[in-house]
């Protein structure tokens, strides 16, 4: 057996002194070298693939196959953030906007109207317009459009707050045009009222003025307030108004606005100036209008109204069966035969109660 420091195949032959040579411990023969576990690469091998264990990539170098995984991961994160943002935006949109807007296609209904003249119980009082107003229930009424304030608009199940406000504004515009505009009141024009109506009601509107009739469909007073300029003039341009507007969603595709207003006009005979013949001959004429408007989604942006019903009480007037294109006020000093007991008050609130002709309540007249 070889000693600990001997080569694997024993002491080489020809060694002087049989292993006592002073260089014996540092001499390695071919078999020792072959038995070594670690071998050093040659210069040529070190220049090859084994020269470096790890390759350092240049920062300017384009990413290779090994860089695709991080890039794909960042793209997935971006897509996830985008999906979350879209979902959040959709939730906010649905929460702010009514989620369901049914498409409603319908035709406008013909206007149903009731016009009731109110006959005075005695002589119609006459005086200076300002004094008459101070002595009447209209003393604290606002004037013109300011007497038709809009209520607070609220969203309904299928209409936004802005859509409700548009419906209320359209109704108010119709009331101002048909009850306050001096050109309409004096019969100079009616196009401004006609332009606000649903196109499907225009034929009925035109027929009401071309051929007036007390048939519940074709009375001009059901559409607007109008006096005969050959007989009546405005003693004061301001119209005194008080009333209310209400709204409600009738169906998922329509919203209703109900108006109830009392309009008071100071009138005098046409062609007569103030104080002529040494007296003030103005008188008050009162019109209570209760209108029911209906709006669909086409009416709102089109700035038009559809009238369902119109109930009118107006006096002092004489009870007459003759249809006319204008109201026929009884002016200061006139009287009419009452059609029944006194008791119809156009200043009262609640559903109108008079029949085909009422008697003007004495409390509705100026107090002398």
LUMBA-595242 format. One record per residue (C-alpha): residue number from 0; residue in one letter; z, x, y. Coordinates in pm, whole numbers, plus 50000, padded with zeros to 5 digits. Each point is the difference from the previous one (the first is absolute). Example, Ala and Ser with C-alpha at 12.3 -4.5 7.8 and 13.67 -1.06 7.14 Angstrom:
2
ATOM   resi   resn      c3      c1      c2
ATOM      0      a   50780   51230   49550
ATOM      1      s   49934   50137   50344
This chain:
368
ATOM   resi   resn      c3      c1      c2
ATOM      0      x   50000   50000   50000
ATOM      1      x   49914   50134   50345
ATOM      2      x   50273   50081   50242
ATOM      3      x   50060   49786   50314
ATOM      4      x   49792   50226   50218
ATOM      5      x   49732   50082   49739
ATOM      6      x   49654   49857   50018
ATOM      7      x   49931   49698   49774
ATOM      8      x   49807   50209   49748
ATOM      9      x   50246   50292   49992
ATOM     10      x   49994   50342   50155
ATOM     11      x   49650   50114   50084
ATOM     12      x   49867   50280   49786
ATOM     13      x   49968   50341   50150
ATOM     14      x   50287   49960   50237
ATOM     15      x   50170   50334   50043
ATOM     16      x   50360   50018   49891
ATOM     17      x   49982   49666   49807
ATOM     18      x   50109   49788   50296
ATOM     19      x   50208   50255   50178
ATOM     20      x   49738   50046   50265
ATOM     21      x   50139   49943   50348
ATOM     22      x   49718   49752   50086
ATOM     23      x   50041   49793   49686
ATOM     24      x   50169   49711   50185
ATOM     25      x   49713   49951   50244
ATOM     26      x   49702   50038   49771
ATOM     27      x   49829   49674   49891
ATOM     28      x   49731   49993   49740
ATOM     29      x   49728   49736   49961
ATOM     30      x   50206   49776   49771
ATOM     31      x   50283   49985   50254
ATOM     32      x   49769   49901   50277
ATOM     33      x   49842   49728   49787
ATOM     34      x   50346   49864   49915
ATOM     35      x   50107   49959   50367
ATOM     36      x   50046   49636   50111
ATOM     37      x   49904   50057   50364
ATOM     38      x   49672   50155   50087
ATOM     39      x   49878   50089   50345
ATOM     40      x   49662   49868   50100
ATOM     41      x   49737   50257   50069
ATOM     42      x   49858   50048   50348
ATOM     43      x   49693   49802   49903
ATOM     44      x   50210   49717   49857
ATOM     45      x   50218   49987   50311
ATOM     46      x   49685   49945   50204
ATOM     47      x   49916   49692   49793
ATOM     48      x   50164   49664   49949
ATOM     49      x   50345   50148   49947
ATOM     50      x   50019   50176   50334
ATOM     51      x   50190   49709   50159
ATOM     52      x   50209   49737   49836
ATOM     53      x   49982   49755   50297
ATOM     54      x   49713   49952   50237
ATOM     55      x   50085   49923   50365
ATOM     56      x   49761   49744   50159
ATOM     57      x   49860   50059   50346
ATOM     58      x   50124   49726   50246
ATOM     59      x   49643   49947   50124
ATOM     60      x   49872   49950   49647
ATOM     61      x   49898   49639   49909
ATOM     62      x   50232   49841   49746
ATOM     63      x   49879   50019   49643
ATOM     64      x   50072   49790   49699
ATOM     65      x   50370   50080   50016
ATOM     66      x   50038   49842   50351
ATOM     67      x   49863   49656   49918
ATOM     68      x   50326   49849   49879
ATOM     69      x   50195   50039   50331
ATOM     70      x   49704   49858   50197
ATOM     71      x   49975   49697   49772
ATOM     72      x   50373   49942   50036
ATOM     73      x   49984   49993   50382
ATOM     74      x   49709   49754   49986
ATOM     75      x   50200   49768   49777
ATOM     76      x   50292   50009   50246
ATOM     77      x   49765   49914   50288
ATOM     78      x   49854   49705   49808
ATOM     79      x   50350   49876   49917
ATOM     80      x   50102   50011   50367
ATOM     81      x   49680   49812   50094
ATOM     82      x   50067   49726   49742
ATOM     83      x   50356   49957   50127
ATOM     84      x   49878   49978   50361
ATOM     85      x   49741   49734   49912
ATOM     86      x   50259   49798   49807
ATOM     87      x   50244   50018   50289
ATOM     88      x   49733   49897   50251
ATOM     89      x   49900   49705   49783
ATOM     90      x   50362   49886   49977
ATOM     91      x   50040   50015   50378
ATOM     92      x   49670   49814   50054
ATOM     93      x   50097   49721   49761
ATOM     94      x   50342   49972   50159
ATOM     95      x   49865   49965   50354
ATOM     96      x   49694   49785   49929
ATOM     97      x   50015   49674   49808
ATOM     98      x   49892   50090   49648
ATOM     99      x   49783   49698   49941
ATOM    100      x   49745   49856   50239
ATOM    101      x   49818   49716   49835
ATOM    102      x   49646   49933   50109
ATOM    103      x   49985   49649   50140
ATOM    104      x   49672   49827   50071
ATOM    105      x   50040   49658   50153
ATOM    106      x   49847   49765   50255
ATOM    107      x   50166   49890   50322
ATOM    108      x   50126   49642   49994
ATOM    109      x   49905   49746   50270
ATOM    110      x   50260   49963   50272
ATOM    111      x   50215   49689   49966
ATOM    112      x   50128   49880   50337
ATOM    113      x   50216   49734   50159
ATOM    114      x   49988   49939   50377
ATOM    115      x   50264   49766   50141
ATOM    116      x   49990   49889   50367
ATOM    117      x   50338   49939   50163
ATOM    118      x   49998   49714   50251
ATOM    119      x   50252   50006   50288
ATOM    120      x   50268   49733   50013
ATOM    121      x   49954   49965   50376
ATOM    122      x   49829   50165   50292
ATOM    123      x   49906   50367   49958
ATOM    124      x   50215   50207   50241
ATOM    125      x   49817   50204   50263
ATOM    126      x   50125   50284   50218
ATOM    127      x   49957   50367   50079
ATOM    128      x   49929   50194   49675
ATOM    129      x   50295   50235   50038
ATOM    130      x   50240   49714   50070
ATOM    131      x   49869   49801   49705
ATOM    132      x   50050   50297   49765
ATOM    133      x   50355   50060   50124
ATOM    134      x   50083   49638   49923
ATOM    135      x   49843   49999   49654
ATOM    136      x   50103   50139   49658
ATOM    137      x   49738   50272   50059
ATOM    138      x   50206   50161   50276
ATOM    139      x   50099   50295   49778
ATOM    140      x   49674   50036   49812
ATOM    141      x   49811   50329   50015
ATOM    142      x   49646   50005   50133
ATOM    143      x   49673   50082   49829
ATOM    144      x   49986   50234   49702
ATOM    145      x   50359   50114   50060
ATOM    146      x   50109   49653   49886
ATOM    147      x   49860   50070   49653
ATOM    148      x   50210   50293   49874
ATOM    149      x   49927   50146   49660
ATOM    150      x   50275   49991   49738
ATOM    151      x   50109   50310   49812
ATOM    152      x   49735   50077   49739
ATOM    153      x   50114   50080   49646
ATOM    154      x   49798   50092   49694
ATOM    155      x   49946   49734   49734
ATOM    156      x   49938   50056   49627
ATOM    157      x   49625   50051   50057
ATOM    158      x   49966   50071   50375
ATOM    159      x   50118   50302   50195
ATOM    160      x   50199   49977   50321
ATOM    161      x   49689   50095   50199
ATOM    162      x   49797   49725   49834
ATOM    163      x   50268   49742   50080
ATOM    164      x   50005   50117   50362
ATOM    165      x   49621   49969   50015
ATOM    166      x   50021   49639   49877
ATOM    167      x   50264   49915   50262
ATOM    168      x   49798   50168   50274
ATOM    169      x   49682   49814   49903
ATOM    170      x   50188   49668   50012
ATOM    171      x   50145   50083   50341
ATOM    172      x   49659   50099   50135
ATOM    173      x   49862   49663   49890
ATOM    174      x   50288   49814   50168
ATOM    175      x   49950   50191   50325
ATOM    176      x   49623   49946   50000
ATOM    177      x   50021   49630   49914
ATOM    178      x   50307   49898   50202
ATOM    179      x   50045   50243   50293
ATOM    180      x   49661   50135   50109
ATOM    181      x   49907   49823   50331
ATOM    182      x   49629   50010   49918
ATOM    183      x   50061   49807   49678
ATOM    184      x   50247   49758   50161
ATOM    185      x   49754   49903   50274
ATOM    186      x   49706   49958   49762
ATOM    187      x   49806   50300   50131
ATOM    188      x   49956   50149   49652
ATOM    189      x   50123   49982   49643
ATOM    190      x   49817   50295   49845
ATOM    191      x   50314   50217   50006
ATOM    192      x   50174   49748   49771
ATOM    193      x   49700   49955   49775
ATOM    194      x   49967   50376   49952
ATOM    195      x   50346   50014   49842
ATOM    196      x   49931   49741   49729
ATOM    197      x   49904   50062   49639
ATOM    198      x   49618   49976   49981
ATOM    199      x   50025   49717   49747
ATOM    200      x   50182   49782   50258
ATOM    201      x   49747   50048   50280
ATOM    202      x   49786   49702   49897
ATOM    203      x   50302   49769   50014
ATOM    204      x   50100   50146   50337
ATOM    205      x   49656   49944   50150
ATOM    206      x   49977   49645   49861
ATOM    207      x   50338   49915   50157
ATOM    208      x   49860   50060   50349
ATOM    209      x   49649   49870   49936
ATOM    210      x   50125   49671   49854
ATOM    211      x   50379   49953   50045
ATOM    212      x   50169   49757   49761
ATOM    213      x   50354   49892   49920
ATOM    214      x   49947   50054   49629
ATOM    215      x   50249   50278   49944
ATOM    216      x   49720   50260   49989
ATOM    217      x   49812   49998   50331
ATOM    218      x   50242   49964   50292
ATOM    219      x   49947   50282   50254
ATOM    220      x   50371   49995   50087
ATOM    221      x   50068   50114   49643
ATOM    222      x   49833   50331   50084
ATOM    223      x   50096   50067   50362
ATOM    224      x   50146   49863   50324
ATOM    225      x   49730   49892   50241
ATOM    226      x   49985   49778   50310
ATOM    227      x   49705   49832   50167
ATOM    228      x   49928   50218   50309
ATOM    229      x   49846   49701   50177
ATOM    230      x   50335   49820   49992
ATOM    231      x   50277   50258   49959
ATOM    232      x   50078   50337   50161
ATOM    233      x   50276   50251   49937
ATOM    234      x   50267   49974   50270
ATOM    235      x   50145   50328   49877
ATOM    236      x   49822   50265   49795
ATOM    237      x   50309   50096   49801
ATOM    238      x   50060   49811   49675
ATOM    239      x   50363   49966   49893
ATOM    240      x   50057   50052   49627
ATOM    241      x   50279   49998   49743
ATOM    242      x   49981   50002   49621
ATOM    243      x   50016   50193   49676
ATOM    244      x   49781   50177   49746
ATOM    245      x   50089   50026   49631
ATOM    246      x   49821   50157   49704
ATOM    247      x   50008   49981   49621
ATOM    248      x   49785   50121   49713
ATOM    249      x   49842   49692   49847
ATOM    250      x   49808   50172   49719
ATOM    251      x   49955   50367   49896
ATOM    252      x   49679   50008   50207
ATOM    253      x   50093   49795   50308
ATOM    254      x   50269   49991   50266
ATOM    255      x   50089   49693   50211
ATOM    256      x   50116   49989   50362
ATOM    257      x   50159   49684   50141
ATOM    258      x   50017   49952   50377
ATOM    259      x   50192   49735   50195
ATOM    260      x   49967   50026   50379
ATOM    261      x   50036   49776   50302
ATOM    262      x   49764   50068   50291
ATOM    263      x   50063   49857   50348
ATOM    264      x   49719   49977   50259
ATOM    265      x   50024   49914   50370
ATOM    266      x   49700   49779   50085
ATOM    267      x   49857   49815   50298
ATOM    268      x   49690   49789   50061
ATOM    269      x   49678   50204   50016
ATOM    270      x   49872   50078   50350
ATOM    271      x   50333   49937   50172
ATOM    272      x   50195   50282   50166
ATOM    273      x   50375   50047   50016
ATOM    274      x   50170   49764   50244
ATOM    275      x   49690   49797   50069
ATOM    276      x   50082   49661   50160
ATOM    277      x   50344   50139   50087
ATOM    278      x   50139   50003   49646
ATOM    279      x   50030   50224   49699
ATOM    280      x   49821   49833   49714
ATOM    281      x   50037   50246   49713
ATOM    282      x   50127   49876   49665
ATOM    283      x   50099   50160   49671
ATOM    284      x   49807   49959   49677
ATOM    285      x   50166   50104   49673
ATOM    286      x   49824   50092   49675
ATOM    287      x   50183   50079   49681
ATOM    288      x   49780   50181   49746
ATOM    289      x   50109   50057   49639
ATOM    290      x   49740   50214   49823
ATOM    291      x   49976   50137   49647
ATOM    292      x   49792   50318   49966
ATOM    293      x   49891   50165   49676
ATOM    294      x   49872   50356   49970
ATOM    295      x   49835   50179   49710
ATOM    296      x   49915   50370   49987
ATOM    297      x   49663   49946   50167
ATOM    298      x   50152   49811   50295
ATOM    299      x   50250   50271   50094
ATOM    300      x   49766   50288   50091
ATOM    301      x   49738   49755   50130
ATOM    302      x   50244   49867   50264
ATOM    303      x   49939   49638   49909
ATOM    304      x   50209   49702   49895
ATOM    305      x   49969   49710   49762
ATOM    306      x   50168   49681   50118
ATOM    307      x   50135   49775   49725
ATOM    308      x   50177   49733   50206
ATOM    309      x   50043   49916   50366
ATOM    310      x   50249   49746   50132
ATOM    311      x   49993   49925   50372
ATOM    312      x   50221   49784   50221
ATOM    313      x   49882   49981   50362
ATOM    314      x   50107   49797   50301
ATOM    315      x   50019   49824   50224
ATOM    316      x   49683   49833   49873
ATOM    317      x   49888   49646   49947
ATOM    318      x   49971   49885   49641
ATOM    319      x   49629   49957   49936
ATOM    320      x   49775   49976   49697
ATOM    321      x   49711   50158   50184
ATOM    322      x   49931   50353   49883
ATOM    323      x   49943   50262   50268
ATOM    324      x   49916   50370   50015
ATOM    325      x   50292   50057   50238
ATOM    326      x   50360   49888   50044
ATOM    327      x   50042   49721   50256
ATOM    328      x   50325   50054   50192
ATOM    329      x   50155   49732   50216
ATOM    330      x   50067   50164   50335
ATOM    331      x   50269   49947   50263
ATOM    332      x   50061   49632   50085
ATOM    333      x   49808   49864   49698
ATOM    334      x   50149   49781   49734
ATOM    335      x   49895   49874   49657
ATOM    336      x   50101   49713   49780
ATOM    337      x   50240   50138   49736
ATOM    338      x   49898   49954   49640
ATOM    339      x   50358   49973   49877
ATOM    340      x   50359   50099   50070
ATOM    341      x   50063   50327   50178
ATOM    342      x   50119   50288   49787
ATOM    343      x   49732   50263   49930
ATOM    344      x   50107   50329   50160
ATOM    345      x   49742   50285   49995
ATOM    346      x   50279   50246   50089
ATOM    347      x   50186   49920   49678
ATOM    348      x   49979   50225   49697
ATOM    349      x   49944   49900   49638
ATOM    350      x   49715   49802   49842
ATOM    351      x   49807   49772   50239
ATOM    352      x   50103   49637   49955
ATOM    353      x   49764   49794   50218
ATOM    354      x   49728   49778   49856
ATOM    355      x   49648   49951   50133
ATOM    356      x   50144   49961   50348
ATOM    357      x   50346   50080   50127
ATOM    358      x   50204   49929   50307
ATOM    359      x   50103   50300   50207
ATOM    360      x   50377   50034   50003
ATOM    361      x   50142   49962   50349
ATOM    362      x   50197   50321   49948
ATOM    363      x   49674   50193   49970
ATOM    364      x   49901   49906   50357
ATOM    365      x   50120   50180   50313
ATOM    366      x   50318   49852   50144
ATOM    367      x   49976   49889   50362
